[in-house]
Amino acid sequence: MNKIRNKIMHAGSRASQTLFMALGLVVTSCGDSLITQPVGNLPNEAALGHVGSTMRSELSISGRGQIVLAEPVEGEEPQTVVVDEIFYQLSKPVSTDTKVTISVGTELTPEFLAEVERQNERVKAYNKLMWSFPPAQEKLFGAALLPAENIQLESENLTVPAGKTISETVKVSVSNVGLSRDTLYFLPVTYTQNSGQGSQSLQYVITTCTAIKVLINEFDQGQEVVLDNDFFTVFYVDTENYQPLIADIYGYARMDMMSGIFEKICTIGNLVNLRPASVGYEAATGRTLFSLSPDLRYVFEHREKYISPLQNRGRKVCVCIQGGGKGLGFCNLSDAQIADFTAQVKKVVYDYDLDGVNLWDEGAKYGKEGMPAVNTTSYPKLIKALREAMPDKLLTLVDKDEPTAHFDDVAACGGIKVGKYLDYAWSGYYKDNENVQIVEPWESDHPFGDIVRKPIAGIAPEKYGCFSVPRLGTGGGADLQTVDFPKRIIDWRDSGRKKNNMVVFSFDLTANEQTQWEGEPLNSLGIYMYLSADDGGFMQEFLGNWMFMFGNFMRTPFIADKNGGGGYGLYKKDW
């Protein structure tokens, strides 16, 4: 099992104690006990140039981190501290200690300045579209190095002991005292090997942000809020950016227009797929590996905080597995690799008490040199193996492009009727800010979309989601006038061809962010759920928020958190 060292730092202000962001150091191992192997003679320090080395950060594996300092509580002296833990790692042990010196850089890089410009373009676009409410960021961002007084390094030295590959960790603390919300700050942390092997740096972009509530809920706050059962909604959460708990805050209130009484207040998100997880490959052994990102691993190791609350409210939490870009994926596995991969997936699902698996064959990059050719039986065999290994768990599939195009042909699938082993499947076709594609594999004509697919053998139409919701940007009508989504959805619904109330949000959930996707979950949620509702009607825009009226009913989408509102960076990852 993976071992977690969870570090939490507290800092105080003159007014009160404040709990600051915590980051955990993840140390992975294979199996429940440490397995050691003889390594032979270790290279000496003179040969260190042949040993790979890298700086590691718990905030960002890529070496580039985004730090958002929360606005201080009103009445308290502004002081928020974010703690990152950094360390040095060698690709293999050496015979002598490897010493590294840490320092803070003194120059703005071209990459950082380009990021500032990119953020300013977003601010311009956002302010242009805001007409009902004051803009969240009125001025363009300036660029500056983070002042020295806002930085604290726990130590300026790191050592990788002889015979080891990883150094101790050093904390980097950052304070927002005196920082301006109109400035993006840059913090480069530079490492230099004392043996003269050169230097590298970690780079942090630091902003301060004020939370802004996006909707004032006018219904009775004492009324029970339940998980919706009128629709079957599917969410995706990218744990590299957000906590899974973000799947718990989107909902709608259904009001009877005649009486003015809210008949139902509910949240949505019946099935929550967590990512990134992928198909990995171990070149030395030829094994196919079930690869979890460090963030997803952290979430699983802390399931009581991030997963149990969702399950306790009736949601099903699954892991989404996609391609890993290695050239090996669901469509070109050997029987031995399928058995190995299935065992790995089963262990994770049962160890962390997940509800199942979502398969999305995207990003495998088939055709790489040295990898086996794609065939039509590998994916069906994997689906069958996963079902047989986990008969009590959900198994769902995204239907898109070549990987699933032959699933109507039982003979091509090696005699396997794929749909027999699936609980649900849904279309993966959508493009941001474009009209919804309604995919109907069982119909002979296709007037509601441009995508034609064949039905997956063995799955009932009632278990197939015909559309994935496109991601809709800010400004509502400004972006959406270019598409004819209301007519297409309503005509499809009224045609009698709608087989179920499945609504799939294939893009990753976010809170409000200062990007072109401002307010995307509420816009997308309301438009596609309520236009496809069976109680019919019309739509209107009201006070900049989407309200959807059907006959005598009005449905109002909302964000609900512990404070009754929403904001920027709500449920961003806190580790």
Solvent accessible surface area in square Angstrom, and as a share of the most:
residue,aa,sasa,rsa
1,M,74,0.33
2,N,13,0.07
3,K,117,0.50
4,I,46,0.23
5,R,106,0.39
6,N,71,0.36
7,K,64,0.27
8,I,93,0.47
9,M,55,0.25
10,H,109,0.49
11,A,17,0.13
12,G,34,0.32
13,S,25,0.16
14,R,218,0.80
15,A,60,0.47
16,S,47,0.30
17,Q,137,0.61
18,T,37,0.22
19,L,125,0.62
20,F,8,0.03
21,M,62,0.28
22,A,19,0.14
23,L,2,0.01
24,G,4,0.04
25,L,8,0.04
26,V,29,0.17
27,V,68,0.39
28,T,91,0.53
29,S,42,0.27
30,C,118,0.71
31,G,41,0.40
32,D,107,0.55
33,S,77,0.50
34,L,147,0.73
35,I,129,0.65
36,T,109,0.64
37,Q,140,0.62
38,P,136,0.85
39,V,100,0.58
40,G,59,0.57
41,N,155,0.80
42,L,57,0.28
43,P,37,0.23
44,N,83,0.43
45,E,60,0.27
46,A,100,0.77
47,A,32,0.25
48,L,5,0.02
49,G,57,0.55
50,H,158,0.71
51,V,11,0.06
52,G,39,0.38
53,S,38,0.24
54,T,54,0.32
55,M,18,0.08
56,R,70,0.25
57,S,6,0.04
58,E,34,0.15
59,L,19,0.10
60,S,17,0.11
61,I,95,0.48
62,S,93,0.60
63,G,14,0.13
64,R,144,0.52
65,G,7,0.07
66,Q,90,0.40
67,I,6,0.03
68,V,54,0.31
69,L,0,0.00
70,A,60,0.46
71,E,87,0.39
72,P,45,0.28
73,V,97,0.56
74,E,171,0.77
75,G,75,0.72
76,E,40,0.18
77,E,65,0.29
78,P,56,0.35
79,Q,55,0.25
80,T,17,0.10
81,V,8,0.05
82,V,1,0.01
83,V,6,0.04
84,D,2,0.01
85,E,1,0.00
86,I,0,0.00
87,F,11,0.05
88,Y,4,0.02
89,Q,44,0.20
90,L,5,0.03
91,S,80,0.52
92,K,93,0.39
93,P,25,0.16
94,V,0,0.00
95,S,47,0.31
96,T,55,0.32
97,D,62,0.32
98,T,1,0.01
99,K,102,0.43
100,V,1,0.01
101,T,50,0.29
102,I,1,0.01
103,S,56,0.36
104,V,55,0.31
105,G,19,0.19
106,T,110,0.64
107,E,134,0.60
108,L,61,0.30
109,T,31,0.18
110,P,104,0.66
111,E,85,0.38
112,F,4,0.02
113,L,84,0.42
114,A,63,0.49
115,E,35,0.16
116,V,12,0.07
117,E,92,0.41
118,R,108,0.39
119,Q,30,0.13
120,N,13,0.07
121,E,85,0.38
122,R,76,0.28
123,V,1,0.01
124,K,95,0.40
125,A,47,0.37
126,Y,8,0.03
127,N,42,0.22
128,K,177,0.75
129,L,42,0.21
130,M,46,0.21
131,W,175,0.61
132,S,44,0.28
133,F,103,0.43
134,P,107,0.67
135,P,43,0.27
136,A,18,0.14
137,Q,8,0.04
138,E,125,0.56
139,K,128,0.54
140,L,84,0.42
141,F,28,0.12
142,G,34,0.33
143,A,41,0.31
144,A,35,0.27
145,L,61,0.30
146,L,9,0.05
147,P,46,0.29
148,A,85,0.66
149,E,147,0.66
150,N,7,0.04
151,I,27,0.14
152,Q,117,0.52
153,L,37,0.18
154,E,102,0.46
155,S,42,0.27
156,E,108,0.48
157,N,90,0.46
158,L,0,0.00
159,T,36,0.21
160,V,0,0.00
161,P,60,0.38
162,A,46,0.35
163,G,31,0.30
164,K,122,0.52
165,T,41,0.24
166,I,75,0.38
167,S,10,0.06
168,E,86,0.39
169,T,29,0.17
170,V,2,0.01
171,K,56,0.24
172,V,3,0.01
173,S,12,0.08
174,V,1,0.01
175,S,19,0.12
176,N,9,0.04
177,V,71,0.41
178,G,74,0.71
179,L,26,0.13
180,S,47,0.30
181,R,90,0.33
182,D,48,0.25
183,T,23,0.13
184,L,3,0.01
185,Y,17,0.06
186,F,2,0.01
187,L,1,0.00
188,P,9,0.06
189,V,0,0.00
190,T,31,0.18
191,Y,3,0.01
192,T,56,0.33
193,Q,9,0.04
194,N,91,0.47
195,S,47,0.30
196,G,64,0.61
197,Q,88,0.39
198,G,43,0.41
199,S,70,0.45
200,Q,69,0.31
201,S,43,0.27
202,L,3,0.02
203,Q,33,0.15
204,Y,3,0.01
205,V,20,0.12
206,I,0,0.00
207,T,17,0.10
208,T,18,0.10
209,C,38,0.22
210,T,31,0.18
211,A,75,0.58
212,I,64,0.32
213,K,111,0.47
214,V,28,0.16
215,L,20,0.10
216,I,127,0.65
217,N,21,0.11
218,E,156,0.70
219,F,21,0.09
220,D,96,0.50
221,Q,119,0.53
222,G,70,0.67
223,Q,61,0.27
224,E,131,0.59
225,V,68,0.39
226,V,63,0.36
227,L,38,0.19
228,D,2,0.01
229,N,125,0.64
230,D,59,0.30
231,F,9,0.04
232,F,49,0.20
233,T,0,0.00
234,V,0,0.00
235,F,2,0.01
236,Y,0,0.00
237,V,0,0.00
238,D,26,0.13
239,T,0,0.00
240,E,78,0.35
241,N,71,0.36
242,Y,4,0.02
243,Q,15,0.07
244,P,0,0.00
245,L,29,0.14
246,I,0,0.00
247,A,0,0.00
248,D,25,0.13
249,I,4,0.02
250,Y,1,0.00
251,G,0,0.00
252,Y,0,0.00
253,A,1,0.01
254,R,40,0.15
255,M,30,0.14
256,D,28,0.14
257,M,74,0.33
258,M,156,0.70
259,S,65,0.42
260,G,43,0.41
261,I,110,0.56
262,F,40,0.17
263,E,90,0.40
264,K,37,0.16
265,I,3,0.01
266,C,0,0.00
267,T,13,0.07
268,I,0,0.00
269,G,0,0.00
270,N,20,0.10
271,L,1,0.00
272,V,0,0.00
273,N,0,0.00
274,L,0,0.00
275,R,25,0.09
276,P,41,0.26
277,A,2,0.02
278,S,26,0.17
279,V,1,0.00
280,G,7,0.07
281,Y,68,0.26
282,E,62,0.28
283,A,84,0.65
284,A,102,0.79
285,T,88,0.51
286,G,25,0.24
287,R,99,0.36
288,T,0,0.00
289,L,50,0.25
290,F,18,0.07
291,S,45,0.29
292,L,22,0.11
293,S,16,0.10
294,P,56,0.35
295,D,19,0.10
296,L,0,0.00
297,R,52,0.19
298,Y,10,0.04
299,V,0,0.00
300,F,1,0.00
301,E,44,0.20
302,H,42,0.19
303,R,36,0.13
304,E,126,0.56
305,K,101,0.43
306,Y,3,0.01
307,I,0,0.00
308,S,13,0.08
309,P,35,0.22
310,L,0,0.00
311,Q,39,0.17
312,N,126,0.65
313,R,129,0.47
314,G,47,0.45
315,R,3,0.01
316,K,96,0.41
317,V,0,0.00
318,C,0,0.00
319,V,0,0.00
320,C,0,0.00
321,I,0,0.00
322,Q,30,0.13
323,G,14,0.14
324,G,28,0.27
325,G,17,0.16
326,K,100,0.42
327,G,0,0.00
328,L,1,0.00
329,G,1,0.01
330,F,2,0.01
331,C,4,0.02
332,N,2,0.01
333,L,9,0.04
334,S,56,0.36
335,D,93,0.48
336,A,78,0.60
337,Q,31,0.14
338,I,9,0.05
339,A,65,0.50
340,D,41,0.21
341,F,0,0.00
342,T,10,0.06
343,A,59,0.46
344,Q,36,0.16
345,V,0,0.00
346,K,81,0.34
347,K,105,0.44
348,V,15,0.09
349,V,0,0.00
350,Y,83,0.31
351,D,64,0.33
352,Y,12,0.05
353,D,76,0.40
354,L,0,0.00
355,D,31,0.16
356,G,0,0.00
357,V,0,0.00
358,N,0,0.00
359,L,0,0.00
360,W,10,0.03
361,D,17,0.09
362,E,72,0.32
363,G,42,0.41
364,A,3,0.03
365,K,132,0.56
366,Y,61,0.23
367,G,72,0.69
368,K,95,0.40
369,E,177,0.79
370,G,78,0.75
371,M,40,0.18
372,P,66,0.41
373,A,85,0.66
374,V,79,0.45
375,N,61,0.31
376,T,58,0.34
377,T,41,0.24
378,S,2,0.01
379,Y,0,0.00
380,P,0,0.00
381,K,75,0.32
382,L,0,0.00
383,I,0,0.00
384,K,63,0.27
385,A,25,0.20
386,L,1,0.00
387,R,38,0.14
388,E,104,0.47
389,A,26,0.20
390,M,4,0.02
391,P,99,0.62
392,D,104,0.54
393,K,27,0.11
394,L,35,0.18
395,L,3,0.02
396,T,0,0.00
397,L,0,0.00
398,V,4,0.02
399,D,2,0.01
400,K,48,0.21
401,D,69,0.36
402,E,139,0.62
403,P,20,0.13
404,T,6,0.03
405,A,37,0.29
406,H,33,0.15
407,F,2,0.01
408,D,51,0.26
409,D,62,0.32
410,V,50,0.29
411,A,89,0.69
412,A,30,0.23
413,C,1,0.00
414,G,48,0.46
415,G,54,0.51
416,I,19,0.10
417,K,97,0.41
418,V,0,0.00
419,G,4,0.04
420,K,141,0.60
421,Y,28,0.10
422,L,15,0.08
423,D,44,0.23
424,Y,39,0.15
425,A,0,0.00
426,W,0,0.00
427,S,0,0.00
428,G,0,0.00
429,Y,29,0.11
430,Y,55,0.21
431,K,135,0.57
432,D,52,0.27
433,N,42,0.22
434,E,86,0.38
435,N,29,0.15
436,V,0,0.00
437,Q,34,0.15
438,I,4,0.02
439,V,1,0.00
440,E,8,0.03
441,P,8,0.05
442,W,87,0.30
443,E,47,0.21
444,S,116,0.75
445,D,72,0.37
446,H,48,0.21
447,P,78,0.49
448,F,25,0.11
449,G,11,0.10
450,D,113,0.58
451,I,43,0.22
452,V,99,0.57
453,R,29,0.11
454,K,134,0.57
455,P,42,0.27
456,I,3,0.02
457,A,20,0.15
458,G,45,0.44
459,I,13,0.06
460,A,47,0.37
461,P,35,0.22
462,E,93,0.42
463,K,86,0.36
464,Y,0,0.00
465,G,1,0.01
466,C,11,0.07
467,F,3,0.01
468,S,0,0.00
469,V,0,0.00
470,P,0,0.00
471,R,55,0.20
472,L,0,0.00
473,G,0,0.00
474,T,7,0.04
475,G,19,0.18
476,G,6,0.06
477,G,18,0.17
478,A,58,0.45
479,D,35,0.18
480,L,7,0.04
481,Q,150,0.67
482,T,113,0.66
483,V,23,0.13
484,D,77,0.40
485,F,6,0.03
486,P,37,0.23
487,K,119,0.51
488,R,52,0.19
489,I,0,0.00
490,I,40,0.20
491,D,55,0.29
492,W,6,0.02
493,R,25,0.09
494,D,97,0.50
495,S,54,0.35
496,G,60,0.58
497,R,40,0.15
498,K,35,0.15
499,K,87,0.37
500,N,34,0.17
501,N,47,0.24
502,M,10,0.05
503,V,1,0.01
504,V,0,0.00
505,F,4,0.02
506,S,0,0.00
507,F,6,0.02
508,D,38,0.19
509,L,4,0.02
510,T,21,0.12
511,A,1,0.01
512,N,11,0.06
513,E,44,0.20
514,Q,39,0.17
515,T,17,0.10
516,Q,104,0.46
517,W,41,0.14
518,E,11,0.05
519,G,14,0.13
520,E,1,0.01
521,P,4,0.03
522,L,18,0.09
523,N,15,0.08
524,S,0,0.00
525,L,3,0.01
526,G,0,0.00
527,I,0,0.00
528,Y,0,0.00
529,M,0,0.00
530,Y,0,0.00
531,L,0,0.00
532,S,4,0.02
533,A,3,0.02
534,D,106,0.55
535,D,54,0.28
536,G,17,0.17
537,G,36,0.34
538,F,110,0.46
539,M,54,0.24
540,Q,73,0.32
541,E,78,0.35
542,F,88,0.37
543,L,123,0.61
544,G,30,0.29
545,N,31,0.16
546,W,18,0.06
547,M,29,0.13
548,F,0,0.00
549,M,22,0.10
550,F,0,0.00
551,G,53,0.51
552,N,82,0.42
553,F,44,0.18
554,M,21,0.09
555,R,9,0.03
556,T,16,0.10
557,P,4,0.02
558,F,2,0.01
559,I,2,0.01
560,A,28,0.22
561,D,26,0.13
562,K,190,0.80
563,N,99,0.51
564,G,26,0.25
565,G,1,0.01
566,G,7,0.07
567,G,2,0.02
568,Y,29,0.11
569,G,27,0.26
570,L,34,0.17
571,Y,56,0.21
572,K,71,0.30
573,K,36,0.15
574,D,39,0.20
575,W,11,0.04
